[in-house]
Amino acid sequence: MNTPSETTEVRRIQPYQASKTYVCGGCNNPIPPATGHLVIVPAESPDLRRHWHHSCWERRDRLGNR
Ligand SMILES: [Zn+2]
């Protein structure tokens, strides 16, 4: 149960849960159906949740420390 920040919830979406195409909040490319990915939910504004590729989220995490 690791959360990168105290105000953001990261939910893991399994391939069988992804029933449609989403747009990645990191690279703006589509995430095809049946692809495992992440949902990022800001605690203060759950309506603004975004879907992310695993790789994009990890890259953002590293870049966020500059
Ligand atoms: Zn992406």
N, CA, C, O and the ligand as a Tripos MOL2 file, in Angstrom:
@<TRIPOS>MOLECULE
protein
  265   263    67     0     0
PROTEIN
NO_CHARGES

@<TRIPOS>ATOM
      1 N           0.8480   -1.1990    0.0000 N.3       1 MET1
      2 CA          0.0000    0.0000    0.0000 C.3       1 MET1
      3 C           0.8820    1.2470    0.0000 C.2       1 MET1
      4 O           1.0300    1.9020    1.0320 O.2       1 MET1
      5 N           1.4530    1.5700   -1.1250 N.am      2 ASN2
      6 CA          2.2890    2.7550   -1.2240 C.3       2 ASN2
      7 C           1.5440    3.8830   -1.9270 C.2       2 ASN2
      8 O           0.9990    3.6860   -3.0130 O.2       2 ASN2
      9 N           1.5200    5.0360   -1.3260 N.am      3 THR3
     10 CA          0.9610    6.2040   -1.9920 C.3       3 THR3
     11 C           2.0560    7.2410   -2.1490 C.2       3 THR3
     12 O           2.7310    7.5810   -1.1770 O.2       3 THR3
     13 N           2.2410    7.7480   -3.3600 N.am      4 PRO4
     14 CA          3.3300    8.6950   -3.6190 C.3       4 PRO4
     15 C           3.1620   10.0080   -2.8650 C.2       4 PRO4
     16 O           4.1500   10.6750   -2.5600 O.2       4 PRO4
     17 N           1.9400   10.3800   -2.5660 N.am      5 SER5
     18 CA          1.7550   11.6060   -1.7880 C.3       5 SER5
     19 C           0.5470   11.4260   -0.8990 C.2       5 SER5
     20 O          -0.3030   10.5770   -1.1650 O.2       5 SER5
     21 N           0.4650   12.2090    0.1450 N.am      6 GLU6
     22 CA         -0.6100   12.0240    1.1140 C.3       6 GLU6
     23 C          -1.9520   12.5170    0.5920 C.2       6 GLU6
     24 O          -2.9930   12.1830    1.1570 O.2       6 GLU6
     25 N          -1.9420   13.3110   -0.4820 N.am      7 THR7
     26 CA         -3.1900   13.8790   -0.9660 C.3       7 THR7
     27 C          -3.6850   13.2070   -2.2350 C.2       7 THR7
     28 O          -4.7380   13.5790   -2.7540 O.2       7 THR7
     29 N          -2.9610   12.2380   -2.7390 N.am      8 THR8
     30 CA         -3.3510   11.6080   -3.9910 C.3       8 THR8
     31 C          -3.5050   10.1120   -3.8000 C.2       8 THR8
     32 O          -2.6290    9.4540   -3.2380 O.2       8 THR8
     33 N          -4.6250    9.5780   -4.2720 N.am      9 GLU9
     34 CA         -4.8320    8.1440   -4.2020 C.3       9 GLU9
     35 C          -4.5370    7.5320   -5.5650 C.2       9 GLU9
     36 O          -4.9800    8.0440   -6.5930 O.2       9 GLU9
     37 N          -3.7930    6.4400   -5.5680 N.am     10 VAL10
     38 CA         -3.4660    5.7410   -6.8090 C.3      10 VAL10
     39 C          -4.1760    4.4010   -6.7910 C.2      10 VAL10
     40 O          -3.9390    3.5750   -5.9090 O.2      10 VAL10
     41 N          -5.0410    4.1890   -7.7590 N.am     11 ARG11
     42 CA         -5.7610    2.9140   -7.8520 C.3      11 ARG11
     43 C          -5.2450    2.1300   -9.0310 C.2      11 ARG11
     44 O          -5.0510    2.6740  -10.1190 O.2      11 ARG11
     45 N          -5.0210    0.8470   -8.8130 N.am     12 ARG12
     46 CA         -4.5330   -0.0230   -9.8710 C.3      12 ARG12
     47 C          -5.7200   -0.6360  -10.6030 C.2      12 ARG12
     48 O          -6.5620   -1.2860   -9.9850 O.2      12 ARG12
     49 N          -5.7900   -0.4350  -11.9000 N.am     13 ILE13
     50 CA         -6.8630   -0.9940  -12.7150 C.3      13 ILE13
     51 C          -6.3350   -2.2270  -13.4370 C.2      13 ILE13
     52 O          -5.3440   -2.1650  -14.1650 O.2      13 ILE13
     53 N          -7.0150   -3.3430  -13.2220 N.am     14 GLN14
     54 CA         -6.6220   -4.5830  -13.8930 C.3      14 GLN14
     55 C          -7.1880   -4.6010  -15.3140 C.2      14 GLN14
     56 O          -8.1840   -3.9370  -15.6000 O.2      14 GLN14
     57 N          -6.5470   -5.3670  -16.2000 N.am     15 PRO15
     58 CA         -7.0070   -5.4010  -17.6060 C.3      15 PRO15
     59 C          -8.4950   -5.7040  -17.7450 C.2      15 PRO15
     60 O          -9.1720   -5.0990  -18.5760 O.2      15 PRO15
     61 N          -9.0070   -6.6240  -16.9500 N.am     16 TYR16
     62 CA        -10.4230   -6.9740  -17.0920 C.3      16 TYR16
     63 C         -11.3530   -5.8570  -16.6370 C.2      16 TYR16
     64 O         -12.5420   -5.8730  -16.9530 O.2      16 TYR16
     65 N         -10.8130   -4.8720  -15.8880 N.am     17 GLN17
     66 CA        -11.6300   -3.7540  -15.4210 C.3      17 GLN17
     67 C         -11.6710   -2.6100  -16.4320 C.2      17 GLN17
     68 O         -12.5150   -1.7200  -16.3270 O.2      17 GLN17
     69 N         -10.7780   -2.6300  -17.3950 N.am     18 ALA18
     70 CA        -10.6910   -1.5380  -18.3730 C.3      18 ALA18
     71 C         -11.5620   -1.8850  -19.5790 C.2      18 ALA18
     72 O         -11.1440   -2.6290  -20.4660 O.2      18 ALA18
     73 N         -12.7590   -1.3460  -19.5970 N.am     19 SER19
     74 CA        -13.7240   -1.7460  -20.6200 C.3      19 SER19
     75 C         -13.8380   -0.7360  -21.7490 C.2      19 SER19
     76 O         -14.5930   -0.9530  -22.6960 O.2      19 SER19
     77 N         -13.1040    0.3610  -21.6660 N.am     20 LYS20
     78 CA        -13.1480    1.3340  -22.7490 C.3      20 LYS20
     79 C         -11.8030    2.0330  -22.8650 C.2      20 LYS20
     80 O         -10.8900    1.7930  -22.0740 O.2      20 LYS20
     81 N         -11.6970    2.9090  -23.8740 N.am     21 THR21
     82 CA        -10.4450    3.6190  -24.0820 C.3      21 THR21
     83 C         -10.3970    4.8650  -23.2080 C.2      21 THR21
     84 O         -11.3490    5.6440  -23.1730 O.2      21 THR21
     85 N          -9.2830    5.0500  -22.5040 N.am     22 TYR22
     86 CA         -9.0700    6.2370  -21.6940 C.3      22 TYR22
     87 C          -7.9420    7.0580  -22.3020 C.2      22 TYR22
     88 O          -7.1740    6.5540  -23.1210 O.2      22 TYR22
     89 N          -7.8430    8.3230  -21.9010 N.am     23 VAL23
     90 CA         -6.7340    9.1570  -22.3350 C.3      23 VAL23
     91 C          -5.7740    9.3300  -21.1680 C.2      23 VAL23
     92 O          -6.1780    9.7240  -20.0740 O.2      23 VAL23
     93 N          -4.5180    9.0380  -21.4040 N.am     24 CYS24
     94 CA         -3.5120    9.1160  -20.3530 C.3      24 CYS24
     95 C          -3.2760   10.5600  -19.9460 C.2      24 CYS24
     96 O          -3.0890   11.4270  -20.7990 O.2      24 CYS24
     97 N          -3.2830   10.8220  -18.6350 N.am     25 GLY25
     98 CA         -3.0470   12.1630  -18.1330 C.3      25 GLY25
     99 C          -1.5860   12.5920  -18.2500 C.2      25 GLY25
    100 O          -1.2710   13.7670  -18.0580 O.2      25 GLY25
    101 N          -0.6950   11.6580  -18.5610 N.am     26 GLY26
    102 CA          0.7160   12.0030  -18.6670 C.3      26 GLY26
    103 C           1.1340   12.3220  -20.0890 C.2      26 GLY26
    104 O           1.7560   13.3560  -20.3320 O.2      26 GLY26
    105 N           0.8000   11.4450  -21.0390 N.am     27 CYS27
    106 CA          1.2680   11.6130  -22.4160 C.3      27 CYS27
    107 C           0.1300   11.9480  -23.3700 C.2      27 CYS27
    108 O           0.3780   12.2010  -24.5490 O.2      27 CYS27
    109 N          -1.1130   11.9570  -22.8900 N.am     28 ASN28
    110 CA         -2.2800   12.2650  -23.7130 C.3      28 ASN28
    111 C          -2.5160   11.2680  -24.8390 C.2      28 ASN28
    112 O          -3.2880   11.5440  -25.7580 O.2      28 ASN28
    113 N          -1.8710   10.1350  -24.7800 N.am     29 ASN29
    114 CA         -2.1480    9.0700  -25.7370 C.3      29 ASN29
    115 C          -3.2310    8.1650  -25.1700 C.2      29 ASN29
    116 O          -3.3980    8.0840  -23.9530 O.2      29 ASN29
    117 N          -3.9750    7.4770  -26.0500 N.am     30 PRO30
    118 CA         -5.0390    6.6040  -25.5490 C.3      30 PRO30
    119 C          -4.5030    5.3820  -24.8190 C.2      30 PRO30
    120 O          -3.4470    4.8440  -25.1520 O.2      30 PRO30
    121 N          -5.2590    4.9650  -23.8190 N.am     31 ILE31
    122 CA         -5.0020    3.6960  -23.1370 C.3      31 ILE31
    123 C          -6.0660    2.7240  -23.6460 C.2      31 ILE31
    124 O          -7.2380    2.8770  -23.3020 O.2      31 ILE31
    125 N          -5.6940    1.7300  -24.4540 N.am     32 PRO32
    126 CA         -6.6990    0.8530  -25.0780 C.3      32 PRO32
    127 C          -7.4480    0.0220  -24.0470 C.2      32 PRO32
    128 O          -6.9410   -0.2070  -22.9490 O.2      32 PRO32
    129 N          -8.6540   -0.4350  -24.3890 N.am     33 PRO33
    130 CA         -9.3950   -1.3310  -23.4950 C.3      33 PRO33
    131 C          -8.5840   -2.5850  -23.1700 C.2      33 PRO33
    132 O          -7.7320   -3.0120  -23.9490 O.2      33 PRO33
    133 N          -8.8670   -3.1590  -22.0100 N.am     34 ALA34
    134 CA         -8.2030   -4.3760  -21.5500 C.3      34 ALA34
    135 C          -6.7160   -4.1640  -21.3120 C.2      34 ALA34
    136 O          -5.9240   -5.0990  -21.4240 O.2      34 ALA34
    137 N          -6.3370   -2.9270  -20.9810 N.am     35 THR35
    138 CA         -4.9520   -2.6260  -20.6280 C.3      35 THR35
    139 C          -4.8890   -2.2310  -19.1610 C.2      35 THR35
    140 O          -5.6030   -1.3250  -18.7310 O.2      35 THR35
    141 N          -4.0550   -2.8920  -18.4010 N.am     36 GLY36
    142 CA         -3.8720   -2.5220  -17.0080 C.3      36 GLY36
    143 C          -3.2530   -1.1380  -16.9150 C.2      36 GLY36
    144 O          -2.3030   -0.8390  -17.6390 O.2      36 GLY36
    145 N          -3.7740   -0.2900  -16.0370 N.am     37 HIS37
    146 CA         -3.2310    1.0570  -15.8910 C.3      37 HIS37
    147 C          -3.5460    1.5760  -14.4890 C.2      37 HIS37
    148 O          -3.9790    0.8130  -13.6250 O.2      37 HIS37
    149 N          -3.3290    2.8650  -14.2650 N.am     38 LEU38
    150 CA         -3.5520    3.4470  -12.9540 C.3      38 LEU38
    151 C          -4.5930    4.5460  -13.0410 C.2      38 LEU38
    152 O          -4.7130    5.2210  -14.0640 O.2      38 LEU38
    153 N          -5.3430    4.7240  -11.9680 N.am     39 VAL39
    154 CA         -6.2360    5.8710  -11.8420 C.3      39 VAL39
    155 C          -5.7200    6.7260  -10.6920 C.2      39 VAL39
    156 O          -5.5440    6.2410   -9.5740 O.2      39 VAL39
    157 N          -5.4850    7.9810  -10.9740 N.am     40 ILE40
    158 CA         -4.9610    8.9150   -9.9780 C.3      40 ILE40
    159 C          -6.1010    9.7960   -9.4890 C.2      40 ILE40
    160 O          -6.7240   10.5030  -10.2820 O.2      40 ILE40
    161 N          -6.3790    9.7580   -8.1850 N.am     41 VAL41
    162 CA         -7.5150   10.4890   -7.6300 C.3      41 VAL41
    163 C          -7.0180   11.5000   -6.5930 C.2      41 VAL41
    164 O          -6.6130   11.1090   -5.4990 O.2      41 VAL41
    165 N          -7.0430   12.7910   -6.9250 N.am     42 PRO42
    166 CA         -6.6870   13.8020   -5.9160 C.3      42 PRO42
    167 C          -7.6990   13.7910   -4.7740 C.2      42 PRO42
    168 O          -8.9050   13.8460   -5.0150 O.2      42 PRO42
    169 N          -7.2270   13.7200   -3.5540 N.am     43 ALA43
    170 CA         -8.1270   13.5880   -2.4040 C.3      43 ALA43
    171 C          -9.0760   14.7780   -2.2990 C.2      43 ALA43
    172 O         -10.2320   14.6220   -1.9050 O.2      43 ALA43
    173 N          -8.5870   15.9640   -2.6520 N.am     44 GLU44
    174 CA         -9.4090   17.1600   -2.4830 C.3      44 GLU44
    175 C         -10.3690   17.3800   -3.6460 C.2      44 GLU44
    176 O         -11.2920   18.1880   -3.5420 O.2      44 GLU44
    177 N         -10.1600   16.6660   -4.7530 N.am     45 SER45
    178 CA        -11.0610   16.8390   -5.8990 C.3      45 SER45
    179 C         -11.1880   15.5280   -6.6720 C.2      45 SER45
    180 O         -10.6220   15.3800   -7.7540 O.2      45 SER45
    181 N         -11.9410   14.5730   -6.1030 N.am     46 PRO46
    182 CA        -12.0760   13.2380   -6.7060 C.3      46 PRO46
    183 C         -12.6550   13.2660   -8.1170 C.2      46 PRO46
    184 O         -12.4540   12.3280   -8.8900 O.2      46 PRO46
    185 N         -13.3690   14.3310   -8.4550 N.am     47 ASP47
    186 CA        -13.9330   14.4100   -9.8020 C.3      47 ASP47
    187 C         -12.8640   14.5880  -10.8680 C.2      47 ASP47
    188 O         -13.1100   14.3540  -12.0510 O.2      47 ASP47
    189 N         -11.6790   15.0020  -10.4450 N.am     48 LEU48
    190 CA        -10.6030   15.2800  -11.4030 C.3      48 LEU48
    191 C          -9.6870   14.0730  -11.5990 C.2      48 LEU48
    192 O          -8.5270   14.2320  -11.9780 O.2      48 LEU48
    193 N         -10.1930   12.8870  -11.3460 N.am     49 ARG49
    194 CA         -9.3190   11.7200  -11.4840 C.3      49 ARG49
    195 C          -8.9020   11.5060  -12.9290 C.2      49 ARG49
    196 O          -9.6710   11.7470  -13.8600 O.2      49 ARG49
    197 N          -7.6670   11.0480  -13.0950 N.am     50 ARG50
    198 CA         -7.1050   10.8340  -14.4140 C.3      50 ARG50
    199 C          -6.5690    9.4150  -14.5160 C.2      50 ARG50
    200 O          -6.1380    8.8200  -13.5290 O.2      50 ARG50
    201 N          -6.6070    8.8900  -15.7280 N.am     51 HIS51
    202 CA         -6.0270    7.5800  -15.9970 C.3      51 HIS51
    203 C          -4.6150    7.7660  -16.5440 C.2      51 HIS51
    204 O          -4.3590    8.6640  -17.3460 O.2      51 HIS51
    205 N          -3.7020    6.9020  -16.0960 N.am     52 TRP52
    206 CA         -2.2900    7.0140  -16.4810 C.3      52 TRP52
    207 C          -1.7540    5.6460  -16.8710 C.2      52 TRP52
    208 O          -2.1260    4.6320  -16.2810 O.2      52 TRP52
    209 N          -0.8670    5.6240  -17.8810 N.am     53 HIS53
    210 CA         -0.0510    4.4330  -18.1090 C.3      53 HIS53
    211 C           0.8570    4.2280  -16.8920 C.2      53 HIS53
    212 O           1.2500    5.1960  -16.2410 O.2      53 HIS53
    213 N           1.1820    2.9940  -16.5910 N.am     54 HIS54
    214 CA          2.1320    2.7410  -15.5090 C.3      54 HIS54
    215 C           3.4400    3.4770  -15.7450 C.2      54 HIS54
    216 O           3.9730    4.1200  -14.8400 O.2      54 HIS54
    217 N           3.9510    3.3800  -16.9610 N.am     55 SER55
    218 CA          5.2550    3.9710  -17.2640 C.3      55 SER55
    219 C           5.2170    5.4840  -17.1470 C.2      55 SER55
    220 O           6.1820    6.0910  -16.6820 O.2      55 SER55
    221 N           4.1130    6.1040  -17.5620 N.am     56 CYS56
    222 CA          4.0200    7.5620  -17.4850 C.3      56 CYS56
    223 C           3.9860    8.0300  -16.0400 C.2      56 CYS56
    224 O           4.6020    9.0380  -15.6930 O.2      56 CYS56
    225 N           3.2700    7.3000  -15.2020 N.am     57 TRP57
    226 CA          3.1900    7.6980  -13.7900 C.3      57 TRP57
    227 C           4.5450    7.5780  -13.1110 C.2      57 TRP57
    228 O           4.9260    8.4490  -12.3290 O.2      57 TRP57
    229 N           5.2790    6.5000  -13.4050 N.am     58 GLU58
    230 CA          6.6020    6.3340  -12.8100 C.3      58 GLU58
    231 C           7.5490    7.4310  -13.2760 C.2      58 GLU58
    232 O           8.3550    7.9420  -12.4990 O.2      58 GLU58
    233 N           7.4450    7.7860  -14.5450 N.am     59 ARG59
    234 CA          8.3200    8.8260  -15.0730 C.3      59 ARG59
    235 C           7.9940   10.1690  -14.4110 C.2      59 ARG59
    236 O           8.8970   10.9290  -14.0640 O.2      59 ARG59
    237 N           6.7030   10.4540  -14.2400 N.am     60 ARG60
    238 CA          6.2970   11.7090  -13.6090 C.3      60 ARG60
    239 C           6.8220   11.7890  -12.1760 C.2      60 ARG60
    240 O           7.2760   12.8400  -11.7230 O.2      60 ARG60
    241 N           6.7490   10.6540  -11.4700 N.am     61 ASP61
    242 CA          7.2220   10.5950  -10.0940 C.3      61 ASP61
    243 C           8.6810   11.0050  -10.0040 C.2      61 ASP61
    244 O           9.0680   11.7540   -9.1070 O.2      61 ASP61
    245 N           9.4960   10.5120  -10.9390 N.am     62 ARG62
    246 CA         10.9210   10.8280  -10.9100 C.3      62 ARG62
    247 C          11.1740   12.2780  -11.2800 C.2      62 ARG62
    248 O          12.0290   12.9390  -10.6910 O.2      62 ARG62
    249 N          10.4210   12.7710  -12.2630 N.am     63 LEU63
    250 CA         10.6390   14.1470  -12.7120 C.3      63 LEU63
    251 C          10.1190   15.1610  -11.7040 C.2      63 LEU63
    252 O          10.5020   16.3300  -11.7390 O.2      63 LEU63
    253 N           9.2360   14.7100  -10.7950 N.am     64 GLY64
    254 CA          8.6230   15.6360   -9.8770 C.3      64 GLY64
    255 C           9.5550   16.1670   -8.8030 C.2      64 GLY64
    256 O           9.1750   17.0500   -8.0340 O.2      64 GLY64
    257 N          10.7690   15.6430   -8.7410 N.am     65 ASN65
    258 CA         11.6560   16.0250   -7.6540 C.3      65 ASN65
    259 C          12.7010   17.0740   -8.0150 C.2      65 ASN65
    260 O          13.6750   17.2600   -7.2850 O.2      65 ASN65
    261 N          12.5030   17.7500   -9.1250 N.am     66 ARG66
    262 CA         13.5350   18.7180   -9.4710 C.3      66 ARG66
    263 C          13.2460   20.0960   -8.9120 C.2      66 ARG66
    264 O          14.0280   21.0230   -9.1210 O.2      66 ARG66
    265 ZN          0.8370    7.7020  -20.9750 Zn       67 ZN67
@<TRIPOS>BOND
     1     1     2 1
     2     2     3 1
     3     3     4 2
     4     3     5 am
     5     5     6 1
     6     6     7 1
     7     7     8 2
     8     7     9 am
     9     9    10 1
    10    10    11 1
    11    11    12 2
    12    11    13 am
    13    13    14 1
    14    14    15 1
    15    15    16 2
    16    15    17 am
    17    17    18 1
    18    18    19 1
    19    19    20 2
    20    19    21 am
    21    21    22 1
    22    22    23 1
    23    23    24 2
    24    23    25 am
    25    25    26 1
    26    26    27 1
    27    27    28 2
    28    27    29 am
    29    29    30 1
    30    30    31 1
    31    31    32 2
    32    31    33 am
    33    33    34 1
    34    34    35 1
    35    35    36 2
    36    35    37 am
    37    37    38 1
    38    38    39 1
    39    39    40 2
    40    39    41 am
    41    41    42 1
    42    42    43 1
    43    43    44 2
    44    43    45 am
    45    45    46 1
    46    46    47 1
    47    47    48 2
    48    47    49 am
    49    49    50 1
    50    50    51 1
    51    51    52 2
    52    51    53 am
    53    53    54 1
    54    54    55 1
    55    55    56 2
    56    55    57 am
    57    57    58 1
    58    58    59 1
    59    59    60 2
    60    59    61 am
    61    61    62 1
    62    62    63 1
    63    63    64 2
    64    63    65 am
    65    65    66 1
    66    66    67 1
    67    67    68 2
    68    67    69 am
    69    69    70 1
    70    70    71 1
    71    71    72 2
    72    71    73 am
    73    73    74 1
    74    74    75 1
    75    75    76 2
    76    75    77 am
    77    77    78 1
    78    78    79 1
    79    79    80 2
    80    79    81 am
    81    81    82 1
    82    82    83 1
    83    83    84 2
    84    83    85 am
    85    85    86 1
    86    86    87 1
    87    87    88 2
    88    87    89 am
    89    89    90 1
    90    90    91 1
    91    91    92 2
    92    91    93 am
    93    93    94 1
    94    94    95 1
    95    95    96 2
    96    95    97 am
    97    97    98 1
    98    98    99 1
    99    99   100 2
   100    99   101 am
   101   101   102 1
   102   102   103 1
   103   103   104 2
   104   103   105 am
   105   105   106 1
   106   106   107 1
   107   107   108 2
   108   107   109 am
   109   109   110 1
   110   110   111 1
   111   111   112 2
   112   111   113 am
   113   113   114 1
   114   114   115 1
   115   115   116 2
   116   115   117 am
   117   117   118 1
   118   118   119 1
   119   119   120 2
   120   119   121 am
   121   121   122 1
   122   122   123 1
   123   123   124 2
   124   123   125 am
   125   125   126 1
   126   126   127 1
   127   127   128 2
   128   127   129 am
   129   129   130 1
   130   130   131 1
   131   131   132 2
   132   131   133 am
   133   133   134 1
   134   134   135 1
   135   135   136 2
   136   135   137 am
   137   137   138 1
   138   138   139 1
   139   139   140 2
   140   139   141 am
   141   141   142 1
   142   142   143 1
   143   143   144 2
   144   143   145 am
   145   145   146 1
   146   146   147 1
   147   147   148 2
   148   147   149 am
   149   149   150 1
   150   150   151 1
   151   151   152 2
   152   151   153 am
   153   153   154 1
   154   154   155 1
   155   155   156 2
   156   155   157 am
   157   157   158 1
   158   158   159 1
   159   159   160 2
   160   159   161 am
   161   161   162 1
   162   162   163 1
   163   163   164 2
   164   163   165 am
   165   165   166 1
   166   166   167 1
   167   167   168 2
   168   167   169 am
   169   169   170 1
   170   170   171 1
   171   171   172 2
   172   171   173 am
   173   173   174 1
   174   174   175 1
   175   175   176 2
   176   175   177 am
   177   177   178 1
   178   178   179 1
   179   179   180 2
   180   179   181 am
   181   181   182 1
   182   182   183 1
   183   183   184 2
   184   183   185 am
   185   185   186 1
   186   186   187 1
   187   187   188 2
   188   187   189 am
   189   189   190 1
   190   190   191 1
   191   191   192 2
   192   191   193 am
   193   193   194 1
   194   194   195 1
   195   195   196 2
   196   195   197 am
   197   197   198 1
   198   198   199 1
   199   199   200 2
   200   199   201 am
   201   201   202 1
   202   202   203 1
   203   203   204 2
   204   203   205 am
   205   205   206 1
   206   206   207 1
   207   207   208 2
   208   207   209 am
   209   209   210 1
   210   210   211 1
   211   211   212 2
   212   211   213 am
   213   213   214 1
   214   214   215 1
   215   215   216 2
   216   215   217 am
   217   217   218 1
   218   218   219 1
   219   219   220 2
   220   219   221 am
   221   221   222 1
   222   222   223 1
   223   223   224 2
   224   223   225 am
   225   225   226 1
   226   226   227 1
   227   227   228 2
   228   227   229 am
   229   229   230 1
   230   230   231 1
   231   231   232 2
   232   231   233 am
   233   233   234 1
   234   234   235 1
   235   235   236 2
   236   235   237 am
   237   237   238 1
   238   238   239 1
   239   239   240 2
   240   239   241 am
   241   241   242 1
   242   242   243 1
   243   243   244 2
   244   243   245 am
   245   245   246 1
   246   246   247 1
   247   247   248 2
   248   247   249 am
   249   249   250 1
   250   250   251 1
   251   251   252 2
   252   251   253 am
   253   253   254 1
   254   254   255 1
   255   255   256 2
   256   255   257 am
   257   257   258 1
   258   258   259 1
   259   259   260 2
   260   259   261 am
   261   261   262 1
   262   262   263 1
   263   263   264 2
@<TRIPOS>SUBSTRUCTURE
     1 MET1         2 RESIDUE 1 A MET
     2 ASN2         6 RESIDUE 1 A ASN
     3 THR3        10 RESIDUE 1 A THR
     4 PRO4        14 RESIDUE 1 A PRO
     5 SER5        18 RESIDUE 1 A SER
     6 GLU6        22 RESIDUE 1 A GLU
     7 THR7        26 RESIDUE 1 A THR
     8 THR8        30 RESIDUE 1 A THR
     9 GLU9        34 RESIDUE 1 A GLU
    10 VAL10       38 RESIDUE 1 A VAL
    11 ARG11       42 RESIDUE 1 A ARG
    12 ARG12       46 RESIDUE 1 A ARG
    13 ILE13       50 RESIDUE 1 A ILE
    14 GLN14       54 RESIDUE 1 A GLN
    15 PRO15       58 RESIDUE 1 A PRO
    16 TYR16       62 RESIDUE 1 A TYR
    17 GLN17       66 RESIDUE 1 A GLN
    18 ALA18       70 RESIDUE 1 A ALA
    19 SER19       74 RESIDUE 1 A SER
    20 LYS20       78 RESIDUE 1 A LYS
    21 THR21       82 RESIDUE 1 A THR
    22 TYR22       86 RESIDUE 1 A TYR
    23 VAL23       90 RESIDUE 1 A VAL
    24 CYS24       94 RESIDUE 1 A CYS
    25 GLY25       98 RESIDUE 1 A GLY
    26 GLY26      102 RESIDUE 1 A GLY
    27 CYS27      106 RESIDUE 1 A CYS
    28 ASN28      110 RESIDUE 1 A ASN
    29 ASN29      114 RESIDUE 1 A ASN
    30 PRO30      118 RESIDUE 1 A PRO
    31 ILE31      122 RESIDUE 1 A ILE
    32 PRO32      126 RESIDUE 1 A PRO
    33 PRO33      130 RESIDUE 1 A PRO
    34 ALA34      134 RESIDUE 1 A ALA
    35 THR35      138 RESIDUE 1 A THR
    36 GLY36      142 RESIDUE 1 A GLY
    37 HIS37      146 RESIDUE 1 A HIS
    38 LEU38      150 RESIDUE 1 A LEU
    39 VAL39      154 RESIDUE 1 A VAL
    40 ILE40      158 RESIDUE 1 A ILE
    41 VAL41      162 RESIDUE 1 A VAL
    42 PRO42      166 RESIDUE 1 A PRO
    43 ALA43      170 RESIDUE 1 A ALA
    44 GLU44      174 RESIDUE 1 A GLU
    45 SER45      178 RESIDUE 1 A SER
    46 PRO46      182 RESIDUE 1 A PRO
    47 ASP47      186 RESIDUE 1 A ASP
    48 LEU48      190 RESIDUE 1 A LEU
    49 ARG49      194 RESIDUE 1 A ARG
    50 ARG50      198 RESIDUE 1 A ARG
    51 HIS51      202 RESIDUE 1 A HIS
    52 TRP52      206 RESIDUE 1 A TRP
    53 HIS53      210 RESIDUE 1 A HIS
    54 HIS54      214 RESIDUE 1 A HIS
    55 SER55      218 RESIDUE 1 A SER
    56 CYS56      222 RESIDUE 1 A CYS
    57 TRP57      226 RESIDUE 1 A TRP
    58 GLU58      230 RESIDUE 1 A GLU
    59 ARG59      234 RESIDUE 1 A ARG
    60 ARG60      238 RESIDUE 1 A ARG
    61 ASP61      242 RESIDUE 1 A ASP
    62 ARG62      246 RESIDUE 1 A ARG
    63 LEU63      250 RESIDUE 1 A LEU
    64 GLY64      254 RESIDUE 1 A GLY
    65 ASN65      258 RESIDUE 1 A ASN
    66 ARG66      262 RESIDUE 1 A ARG
    67 ZN67       265 GROUP 0 **** ****
